[in-house]
């Protein structure tokens, strides 16, 4: 059985996740903190490894002929990486809340271009709810300090 591009991608992600998961085992725990510094990376990398393994297995055991590779919109993928890079660069200047709002709005508009005022209302409301919810969860529930903007102080 041959692996398709999806199978090879899943295999690469599985191997990278396992290597990075192994590196988190060397992180030293702080006896004063109930959750150590490796908890969240292990959680994310473990989930990623399980999903990558599922991708490889589904690719190996898919019924019938291999499907023809669909033409991917590589330009859109590159554009989303650029938008994410701009988001990461804007975080220290705009702060988490403003930069996250702008990033979610831009990504949402790129994925599903809004048509009319209702579409733009969806983009703005989704961006506002996402920025507010993630800020609240990280700042108040997880007590993680998020970047404040040099330009906004917000």
PyMOL CGO cylinders between C-alpha atoms (Angstrom):
from pymol import cmd
from pymol.cgo import CYLINDER

trace = [
    CYLINDER, 0.00, 0.00, 0.00, 1.24, 3.42, -0.95, 0.3, 1, 1, 1, 1, 1, 1,
    CYLINDER, 1.24, 3.42, -0.95, 0.83, 6.57, 1.03, 0.3, 1, 1, 1, 1, 1, 1,
    CYLINDER, 0.83, 6.57, 1.03, -0.63, 9.64, -0.63, 0.3, 1, 1, 1, 1, 1, 1,
    CYLINDER, -0.63, 9.64, -0.63, 0.48, 13.17, 0.14, 0.3, 1, 1, 1, 1, 1, 1,
    CYLINDER, 0.48, 13.17, 0.14, -1.94, 13.20, 3.08, 0.3, 1, 1, 1, 1, 1, 1,
    CYLINDER, -1.94, 13.20, 3.08, -0.39, 10.01, 4.46, 0.3, 1, 1, 1, 1, 1, 1,
    CYLINDER, -0.39, 10.01, 4.46, 3.15, 11.34, 4.15, 0.3, 1, 1, 1, 1, 1, 1,
    CYLINDER, 3.15, 11.34, 4.15, 2.10, 14.62, 5.77, 0.3, 1, 1, 1, 1, 1, 1,
    CYLINDER, 2.10, 14.62, 5.77, 0.47, 12.71, 8.63, 0.3, 1, 1, 1, 1, 1, 1,
    CYLINDER, 0.47, 12.71, 8.63, 3.59, 10.60, 9.08, 0.3, 1, 1, 1, 1, 1, 1,
    CYLINDER, 3.59, 10.60, 9.08, 5.84, 13.68, 9.18, 0.3, 1, 1, 1, 1, 1, 1,
    CYLINDER, 5.84, 13.68, 9.18, 3.56, 15.39, 11.71, 0.3, 1, 1, 1, 1, 1, 1,
    CYLINDER, 3.56, 15.39, 11.71, 3.37, 12.21, 13.80, 0.3, 1, 1, 1, 1, 1, 1,
    CYLINDER, 3.37, 12.21, 13.80, 7.16, 11.93, 13.96, 0.3, 1, 1, 1, 1, 1, 1,
    CYLINDER, 7.16, 11.93, 13.96, 7.62, 15.64, 14.74, 0.3, 1, 1, 1, 1, 1, 1,
    CYLINDER, 7.62, 15.64, 14.74, 4.94, 15.47, 17.46, 0.3, 1, 1, 1, 1, 1, 1,
    CYLINDER, 4.94, 15.47, 17.46, 6.56, 12.45, 19.09, 0.3, 1, 1, 1, 1, 1, 1,
    CYLINDER, 6.56, 12.45, 19.09, 10.03, 14.02, 19.04, 0.3, 1, 1, 1, 1, 1, 1,
    CYLINDER, 10.03, 14.02, 19.04, 8.72, 17.27, 20.54, 0.3, 1, 1, 1, 1, 1, 1,
    CYLINDER, 8.72, 17.27, 20.54, 6.65, 15.33, 23.09, 0.3, 1, 1, 1, 1, 1, 1,
    CYLINDER, 6.65, 15.33, 23.09, 9.81, 13.51, 24.15, 0.3, 1, 1, 1, 1, 1, 1,
    CYLINDER, 9.81, 13.51, 24.15, 11.61, 16.82, 24.60, 0.3, 1, 1, 1, 1, 1, 1,
    CYLINDER, 11.61, 16.82, 24.60, 8.88, 18.03, 26.98, 0.3, 1, 1, 1, 1, 1, 1,
    CYLINDER, 8.88, 18.03, 26.98, 9.67, 15.16, 29.34, 0.3, 1, 1, 1, 1, 1, 1,
    CYLINDER, 9.67, 15.16, 29.34, 12.90, 16.95, 30.29, 0.3, 1, 1, 1, 1, 1, 1,
    CYLINDER, 12.90, 16.95, 30.29, 11.09, 20.05, 31.59, 0.3, 1, 1, 1, 1, 1, 1,
    CYLINDER, 11.09, 20.05, 31.59, 11.52, 20.49, 35.34, 0.3, 1, 1, 1, 1, 1, 1,
    CYLINDER, 11.52, 20.49, 35.34, 8.36, 20.66, 37.46, 0.3, 1, 1, 1, 1, 1, 1,
    CYLINDER, 8.36, 20.66, 37.46, 7.91, 23.36, 40.07, 0.3, 1, 1, 1, 1, 1, 1,
    CYLINDER, 7.91, 23.36, 40.07, 6.66, 21.86, 43.36, 0.3, 1, 1, 1, 1, 1, 1,
    CYLINDER, 6.66, 21.86, 43.36, 4.70, 25.06, 44.10, 0.3, 1, 1, 1, 1, 1, 1,
    CYLINDER, 4.70, 25.06, 44.10, 2.63, 24.87, 40.90, 0.3, 1, 1, 1, 1, 1, 1,
    CYLINDER, 2.63, 24.87, 40.90, 0.10, 22.06, 40.47, 0.3, 1, 1, 1, 1, 1, 1,
    CYLINDER, 0.10, 22.06, 40.47, 0.44, 21.92, 36.67, 0.3, 1, 1, 1, 1, 1, 1,
    CYLINDER, 0.44, 21.92, 36.67, 3.99, 21.76, 35.37, 0.3, 1, 1, 1, 1, 1, 1,
    CYLINDER, 3.99, 21.76, 35.37, 5.35, 23.61, 32.35, 0.3, 1, 1, 1, 1, 1, 1,
    CYLINDER, 5.35, 23.61, 32.35, 5.09, 20.52, 30.15, 0.3, 1, 1, 1, 1, 1, 1,
    CYLINDER, 5.09, 20.52, 30.15, 1.37, 19.89, 30.68, 0.3, 1, 1, 1, 1, 1, 1,
    CYLINDER, 1.37, 19.89, 30.68, -0.09, 22.01, 27.88, 0.3, 1, 1, 1, 1, 1, 1,
    CYLINDER, -0.09, 22.01, 27.88, 2.61, 21.19, 25.29, 0.3, 1, 1, 1, 1, 1, 1,
    CYLINDER, 2.61, 21.19, 25.29, 2.18, 17.47, 26.06, 0.3, 1, 1, 1, 1, 1, 1,
    CYLINDER, 2.18, 17.47, 26.06, -1.58, 17.78, 25.75, 0.3, 1, 1, 1, 1, 1, 1,
    CYLINDER, -1.58, 17.78, 25.75, -1.41, 19.55, 22.37, 0.3, 1, 1, 1, 1, 1, 1,
    CYLINDER, -1.41, 19.55, 22.37, 1.38, 17.33, 21.02, 0.3, 1, 1, 1, 1, 1, 1,
    CYLINDER, 1.38, 17.33, 21.02, -0.41, 14.18, 22.20, 0.3, 1, 1, 1, 1, 1, 1,
    CYLINDER, -0.41, 14.18, 22.20, -3.63, 15.19, 20.45, 0.3, 1, 1, 1, 1, 1, 1,
    CYLINDER, -3.63, 15.19, 20.45, -1.66, 16.14, 17.35, 0.3, 1, 1, 1, 1, 1, 1,
    CYLINDER, -1.66, 16.14, 17.35, 0.11, 12.76, 17.33, 0.3, 1, 1, 1, 1, 1, 1,
    CYLINDER, 0.11, 12.76, 17.33, -3.19, 10.87, 17.68, 0.3, 1, 1, 1, 1, 1, 1,
    CYLINDER, -3.19, 10.87, 17.68, -4.79, 12.85, 14.83, 0.3, 1, 1, 1, 1, 1, 1,
    CYLINDER, -4.79, 12.85, 14.83, -1.69, 12.40, 12.63, 0.3, 1, 1, 1, 1, 1, 1,
    CYLINDER, -1.69, 12.40, 12.63, -1.73, 8.66, 13.29, 0.3, 1, 1, 1, 1, 1, 1,
    CYLINDER, -1.73, 8.66, 13.29, -5.42, 8.57, 12.34, 0.3, 1, 1, 1, 1, 1, 1,
    CYLINDER, -5.42, 8.57, 12.34, -4.59, 10.38, 9.09, 0.3, 1, 1, 1, 1, 1, 1,
    CYLINDER, -4.59, 10.38, 9.09, -1.89, 7.82, 8.26, 0.3, 1, 1, 1, 1, 1, 1,
    CYLINDER, -1.89, 7.82, 8.26, -4.16, 4.88, 9.11, 0.3, 1, 1, 1, 1, 1, 1,
    CYLINDER, -4.16, 4.88, 9.11, -7.09, 6.26, 7.12, 0.3, 1, 1, 1, 1, 1, 1,
    CYLINDER, -7.09, 6.26, 7.12, -4.75, 6.80, 4.19, 0.3, 1, 1, 1, 1, 1, 1,
    CYLINDER, -4.75, 6.80, 4.19, -3.36, 3.27, 4.42, 0.3, 1, 1, 1, 1, 1, 1,
    CYLINDER, -3.36, 3.27, 4.42, -6.72, 1.52, 4.75, 0.3, 1, 1, 1, 1, 1, 1,
    CYLINDER, -6.72, 1.52, 4.75, -8.95, 3.64, 2.55, 0.3, 1, 1, 1, 1, 1, 1,
    CYLINDER, -8.95, 3.64, 2.55, -11.21, 1.57, 0.34, 0.3, 1, 1, 1, 1, 1, 1,
    CYLINDER, -11.21, 1.57, 0.34, -10.97, 1.61, -3.45, 0.3, 1, 1, 1, 1, 1, 1,
    CYLINDER, -10.97, 1.61, -3.45, -8.58, 3.42, -5.71, 0.3, 1, 1, 1, 1, 1, 1,
    CYLINDER, -8.58, 3.42, -5.71, -6.57, 6.36, -4.51, 0.3, 1, 1, 1, 1, 1, 1,
    CYLINDER, -6.57, 6.36, -4.51, -8.43, 9.55, -5.25, 0.3, 1, 1, 1, 1, 1, 1,
    CYLINDER, -8.43, 9.55, -5.25, -6.97, 12.01, -7.69, 0.3, 1, 1, 1, 1, 1, 1,
    CYLINDER, -6.97, 12.01, -7.69, -5.17, 14.77, -5.90, 0.3, 1, 1, 1, 1, 1, 1,
    CYLINDER, -5.17, 14.77, -5.90, -7.29, 17.89, -5.89, 0.3, 1, 1, 1, 1, 1, 1,
    CYLINDER, -7.29, 17.89, -5.89, -5.67, 21.06, -7.02, 0.3, 1, 1, 1, 1, 1, 1,
    CYLINDER, -5.67, 21.06, -7.02, -4.83, 22.89, -3.83, 0.3, 1, 1, 1, 1, 1, 1,
    CYLINDER, -4.83, 22.89, -3.83, -5.14, 26.61, -3.50, 0.3, 1, 1, 1, 1, 1, 1,
    CYLINDER, -5.14, 26.61, -3.50, -1.51, 27.09, -2.50, 0.3, 1, 1, 1, 1, 1, 1,
    CYLINDER, -1.51, 27.09, -2.50, -1.79, 30.86, -2.82, 0.3, 1, 1, 1, 1, 1, 1,
    CYLINDER, -1.79, 30.86, -2.82, -4.50, 30.94, -0.15, 0.3, 1, 1, 1, 1, 1, 1,
    CYLINDER, -4.50, 30.94, -0.15, -2.36, 28.81, 2.17, 0.3, 1, 1, 1, 1, 1, 1,
    CYLINDER, -2.36, 28.81, 2.17, 0.61, 31.14, 1.74, 0.3, 1, 1, 1, 1, 1, 1,
    CYLINDER, 0.61, 31.14, 1.74, -1.64, 34.15, 2.27, 0.3, 1, 1, 1, 1, 1, 1,
    CYLINDER, -1.64, 34.15, 2.27, -2.91, 32.72, 5.57, 0.3, 1, 1, 1, 1, 1, 1,
    CYLINDER, -2.91, 32.72, 5.57, 0.67, 32.11, 6.73, 0.3, 1, 1, 1, 1, 1, 1,
    CYLINDER, 0.67, 32.11, 6.73, 1.48, 35.73, 5.87, 0.3, 1, 1, 1, 1, 1, 1,
    CYLINDER, 1.48, 35.73, 5.87, -1.58, 36.95, 7.79, 0.3, 1, 1, 1, 1, 1, 1,
    CYLINDER, -1.58, 36.95, 7.79, -0.56, 34.83, 10.79, 0.3, 1, 1, 1, 1, 1, 1,
    CYLINDER, -0.56, 34.83, 10.79, 3.00, 36.19, 10.58, 0.3, 1, 1, 1, 1, 1, 1,
    CYLINDER, 3.00, 36.19, 10.58, 1.63, 39.73, 10.59, 0.3, 1, 1, 1, 1, 1, 1,
    CYLINDER, 1.63, 39.73, 10.59, -0.49, 38.82, 13.63, 0.3, 1, 1, 1, 1, 1, 1,
    CYLINDER, -0.49, 38.82, 13.63, 2.56, 37.54, 15.50, 0.3, 1, 1, 1, 1, 1, 1,
    CYLINDER, 2.56, 37.54, 15.50, 4.52, 40.66, 14.55, 0.3, 1, 1, 1, 1, 1, 1,
    CYLINDER, 4.52, 40.66, 14.55, 1.64, 42.96, 15.59, 0.3, 1, 1, 1, 1, 1, 1,
    CYLINDER, 1.64, 42.96, 15.59, 1.16, 41.42, 19.05, 0.3, 1, 1, 1, 1, 1, 1,
    CYLINDER, 1.16, 41.42, 19.05, 3.78, 43.55, 20.86, 0.3, 1, 1, 1, 1, 1, 1,
    CYLINDER, 3.78, 43.55, 20.86, 2.58, 46.73, 19.16, 0.3, 1, 1, 1, 1, 1, 1,
    CYLINDER, 2.58, 46.73, 19.16, -1.20, 46.33, 19.21, 0.3, 1, 1, 1, 1, 1, 1,
    CYLINDER, -1.20, 46.33, 19.21, -1.61, 44.00, 22.17, 0.3, 1, 1, 1, 1, 1, 1,
    CYLINDER, -1.61, 44.00, 22.17, -3.38, 40.66, 22.33, 0.3, 1, 1, 1, 1, 1, 1,
    CYLINDER, -3.38, 40.66, 22.33, -6.97, 41.87, 22.17, 0.3, 1, 1, 1, 1, 1, 1,
    CYLINDER, -6.97, 41.87, 22.17, -6.62, 44.24, 19.21, 0.3, 1, 1, 1, 1, 1, 1,
    CYLINDER, -6.62, 44.24, 19.21, -4.24, 41.99, 17.24, 0.3, 1, 1, 1, 1, 1, 1,
    CYLINDER, -4.24, 41.99, 17.24, -6.39, 38.89, 17.83, 0.3, 1, 1, 1, 1, 1, 1,
    CYLINDER, -6.39, 38.89, 17.83, -9.52, 40.75, 16.78, 0.3, 1, 1, 1, 1, 1, 1,
    CYLINDER, -9.52, 40.75, 16.78, -7.82, 41.91, 13.57, 0.3, 1, 1, 1, 1, 1, 1,
    CYLINDER, -7.82, 41.91, 13.57, -6.34, 38.47, 12.85, 0.3, 1, 1, 1, 1, 1, 1,
    CYLINDER, -6.34, 38.47, 12.85, -9.60, 36.56, 13.35, 0.3, 1, 1, 1, 1, 1, 1,
    CYLINDER, -9.60, 36.56, 13.35, -11.49, 39.11, 11.25, 0.3, 1, 1, 1, 1, 1, 1,
    CYLINDER, -11.49, 39.11, 11.25, -8.93, 38.93, 8.42, 0.3, 1, 1, 1, 1, 1, 1,
    CYLINDER, -8.93, 38.93, 8.42, -8.71, 35.13, 8.49, 0.3, 1, 1, 1, 1, 1, 1,
    CYLINDER, -8.71, 35.13, 8.49, -12.49, 34.79, 8.57, 0.3, 1, 1, 1, 1, 1, 1,
    CYLINDER, -12.49, 34.79, 8.57, -12.91, 37.22, 5.68, 0.3, 1, 1, 1, 1, 1, 1,
    CYLINDER, -12.91, 37.22, 5.68, -10.28, 35.34, 3.67, 0.3, 1, 1, 1, 1, 1, 1,
    CYLINDER, -10.28, 35.34, 3.67, -11.85, 31.93, 4.32, 0.3, 1, 1, 1, 1, 1, 1,
    CYLINDER, -11.85, 31.93, 4.32, -15.44, 32.98, 3.68, 0.3, 1, 1, 1, 1, 1, 1,
    CYLINDER, -15.44, 32.98, 3.68, -15.59, 36.38, 1.99, 0.3, 1, 1, 1, 1, 1, 1,
    CYLINDER, -15.59, 36.38, 1.99, -18.49, 38.33, 3.47, 0.3, 1, 1, 1, 1, 1, 1,
    CYLINDER, -18.49, 38.33, 3.47, -21.34, 39.30, 1.16, 0.3, 1, 1, 1, 1, 1, 1,
    CYLINDER, -21.34, 39.30, 1.16, -23.26, 42.31, 2.30, 0.3, 1, 1, 1, 1, 1, 1,
    CYLINDER, -23.26, 42.31, 2.30, -23.73, 43.87, 5.74, 0.3, 1, 1, 1, 1, 1, 1,
    CYLINDER, -23.73, 43.87, 5.74, -24.83, 40.59, 7.34, 0.3, 1, 1, 1, 1, 1, 1,
    CYLINDER, -24.83, 40.59, 7.34, -21.58, 38.92, 6.29, 0.3, 1, 1, 1, 1, 1, 1,
    CYLINDER, -21.58, 38.92, 6.29, -19.52, 41.77, 7.69, 0.3, 1, 1, 1, 1, 1, 1,
    CYLINDER, -19.52, 41.77, 7.69, -21.53, 41.66, 10.92, 0.3, 1, 1, 1, 1, 1, 1,
    CYLINDER, -21.53, 41.66, 10.92, -20.67, 37.95, 11.17, 0.3, 1, 1, 1, 1, 1, 1,
    CYLINDER, -20.67, 37.95, 11.17, -16.96, 38.69, 10.66, 0.3, 1, 1, 1, 1, 1, 1,
    CYLINDER, -16.96, 38.69, 10.66, -16.91, 41.47, 13.27, 0.3, 1, 1, 1, 1, 1, 1,
    CYLINDER, -16.91, 41.47, 13.27, -18.98, 39.56, 15.84, 0.3, 1, 1, 1, 1, 1, 1,
    CYLINDER, -18.98, 39.56, 15.84, -16.92, 36.37, 15.46, 0.3, 1, 1, 1, 1, 1, 1,
    CYLINDER, -16.92, 36.37, 15.46, -13.68, 38.34, 15.83, 0.3, 1, 1, 1, 1, 1, 1,
    CYLINDER, -13.68, 38.34, 15.83, -14.98, 40.22, 18.89, 0.3, 1, 1, 1, 1, 1, 1,
    CYLINDER, -14.98, 40.22, 18.89, -16.27, 37.08, 20.63, 0.3, 1, 1, 1, 1, 1, 1,
    CYLINDER, -16.27, 37.08, 20.63, -13.08, 35.15, 19.87, 0.3, 1, 1, 1, 1, 1, 1,
    CYLINDER, -13.08, 35.15, 19.87, -10.78, 37.92, 21.12, 0.3, 1, 1, 1, 1, 1, 1,
    CYLINDER, -10.78, 37.92, 21.12, -12.86, 38.50, 24.26, 0.3, 1, 1, 1, 1, 1, 1,
    CYLINDER, -12.86, 38.50, 24.26, -13.28, 34.81, 25.08, 0.3, 1, 1, 1, 1, 1, 1,
    CYLINDER, -13.28, 34.81, 25.08, -9.63, 33.89, 24.63, 0.3, 1, 1, 1, 1, 1, 1,
    CYLINDER, -9.63, 33.89, 24.63, -8.54, 36.95, 26.61, 0.3, 1, 1, 1, 1, 1, 1,
    CYLINDER, -8.54, 36.95, 26.61, -10.93, 36.09, 29.45, 0.3, 1, 1, 1, 1, 1, 1,
    CYLINDER, -10.93, 36.09, 29.45, -9.91, 32.41, 29.53, 0.3, 1, 1, 1, 1, 1, 1,
    CYLINDER, -9.91, 32.41, 29.53, -6.17, 33.11, 29.53, 0.3, 1, 1, 1, 1, 1, 1,
    CYLINDER, -6.17, 33.11, 29.53, -6.15, 36.15, 31.81, 0.3, 1, 1, 1, 1, 1, 1,
    CYLINDER, -6.15, 36.15, 31.81, -8.78, 35.14, 34.37, 0.3, 1, 1, 1, 1, 1, 1,
    CYLINDER, -8.78, 35.14, 34.37, -9.04, 31.35, 34.29, 0.3, 1, 1, 1, 1, 1, 1,
    CYLINDER, -9.04, 31.35, 34.29, -5.48, 30.31, 33.42, 0.3, 1, 1, 1, 1, 1, 1,
    CYLINDER, -5.48, 30.31, 33.42, -3.84, 33.46, 34.88, 0.3, 1, 1, 1, 1, 1, 1,
    CYLINDER, -3.84, 33.46, 34.88, -1.56, 33.87, 31.88, 0.3, 1, 1, 1, 1, 1, 1,
    CYLINDER, -1.56, 33.87, 31.88, -0.48, 37.44, 31.21, 0.3, 1, 1, 1, 1, 1, 1,
    CYLINDER, -0.48, 37.44, 31.21, -1.06, 38.35, 27.57, 0.3, 1, 1, 1, 1, 1, 1,
    CYLINDER, -1.06, 38.35, 27.57, 0.87, 41.05, 25.69, 0.3, 1, 1, 1, 1, 1, 1,
    CYLINDER, 0.87, 41.05, 25.69, -0.23, 44.65, 26.09, 0.3, 1, 1, 1, 1, 1, 1,
    CYLINDER, -0.23, 44.65, 26.09, 0.36, 46.86, 23.09, 0.3, 1, 1, 1, 1, 1, 1,
    CYLINDER, 0.36, 46.86, 23.09, 3.11, 49.48, 23.02, 0.3, 1, 1, 1, 1, 1, 1,
    CYLINDER, 3.11, 49.48, 23.02, 0.88, 51.63, 20.82, 0.3, 1, 1, 1, 1, 1, 1,
    CYLINDER, 0.88, 51.63, 20.82, -2.45, 50.91, 22.47, 0.3, 1, 1, 1, 1, 1, 1,
    CYLINDER, -2.45, 50.91, 22.47, -1.57, 50.10, 26.09, 0.3, 1, 1, 1, 1, 1, 1,
    CYLINDER, -1.57, 50.10, 26.09, -4.52, 47.72, 25.86, 0.3, 1, 1, 1, 1, 1, 1,
]
cmd.load_cgo(trace, "trace")
